[in-house]
Amino acid sequence: MQDQPQRPLVVRIALIAVGGISLVVGLIGWFLPLMPGWPFVIAGLAILAGEFVWARKLLDEARSRLNRLKRRASRERD
């Protein structure tokens, strides 16, 4: 990865808070029938990926699984 310029501490804390809240809301959404959870999980990981390597790895894994599902769906249609 490329080195990014250091963000101010306040901005980093705000991004981590928003990403963490989105991730938690998404995880809760997976278990409660009130809302779909996956958009919040993906959004939370996308926000946190700018600060944490583990979030980047999870987001990359989610993207690769989505691409595999798309390829499989297109093969089944043909």
C-alpha positions as CSV (number, residue, x, y, z in Angstrom):
1,M,0.0,0.0,0.0
2,Q,1.0,3.5,-0.6
3,D,1.8,5.8,2.4
4,Q,-0.9,8.3,2.9
5,P,-0.3,11.7,4.5
6,Q,-1.1,11.6,8.2
7,R,-4.6,12.7,9.0
8,P,-5.3,14.9,12.0
9,L,-6.2,13.0,15.1
10,V,-9.7,14.4,15.3
11,V,-10.4,13.2,11.7
12,R,-9.0,9.7,12.4
13,I,-11.1,9.4,15.6
14,A,-14.2,10.5,13.7
15,L,-13.6,8.0,10.9
16,I,-13.0,5.2,13.3
17,A,-16.1,6.0,15.2
18,V,-18.3,6.3,12.1
19,G,-16.9,3.1,10.7
20,G,-17.2,1.2,13.9
21,I,-20.8,2.3,14.4
22,S,-21.7,1.3,10.9
23,L,-20.0,-2.1,11.4
24,V,-21.9,-2.7,14.7
25,V,-25.2,-1.6,13.2
26,G,-24.6,-4.0,10.2
27,L,-23.8,-6.9,12.5
28,I,-26.9,-6.3,14.5
29,G,-28.9,-6.0,11.3
30,W,-27.8,-9.5,10.3
31,F,-29.6,-10.9,13.4
32,L,-32.6,-8.6,13.6
33,P,-35.3,-8.6,10.9
34,L,-35.5,-4.8,11.0
35,M,-33.0,-4.0,8.2
36,P,-30.5,-5.6,6.0
37,G,-27.1,-5.7,7.7
38,W,-24.7,-6.2,4.8
39,P,-24.7,-2.6,3.4
40,F,-23.7,-1.3,6.8
41,V,-21.0,-3.9,7.2
42,I,-19.5,-3.1,3.8
43,A,-19.7,0.6,4.5
44,G,-18.1,0.2,7.9
45,L,-15.3,-1.9,6.5
46,A,-14.8,0.6,3.7
47,I,-14.4,3.4,6.2
48,L,-12.2,1.5,8.5
49,A,-10.0,0.1,5.7
50,G,-8.3,3.5,5.4
51,E,-7.0,3.1,9.0
52,F,-6.7,-0.6,9.7
53,V,-5.1,-3.4,7.7
54,W,-7.5,-6.1,9.0
55,A,-10.5,-4.1,7.7
56,R,-8.8,-3.8,4.3
57,K,-8.2,-7.6,4.2
58,L,-11.9,-8.3,5.1
59,L,-13.1,-5.8,2.5
60,D,-10.8,-7.4,-0.2
61,E,-12.2,-10.8,0.8
62,A,-15.8,-9.6,0.5
63,R,-15.0,-8.2,-2.9
64,S,-13.5,-11.4,-4.2
65,R,-16.4,-13.4,-2.9
66,L,-18.9,-11.0,-4.6
67,N,-17.0,-11.4,-7.9
68,R,-17.1,-15.2,-7.6
69,L,-20.8,-15.0,-7.0
70,K,-21.3,-12.8,-10.0
71,R,-19.3,-15.1,-12.2
72,R,-21.3,-18.1,-11.0
73,A,-24.6,-16.3,-11.6
74,S,-23.6,-15.3,-15.1
75,R,-22.6,-18.9,-15.9
76,E,-25.9,-20.3,-14.6
77,R,-27.8,-17.8,-16.8
78,D,-26.0,-18.9,-20.0
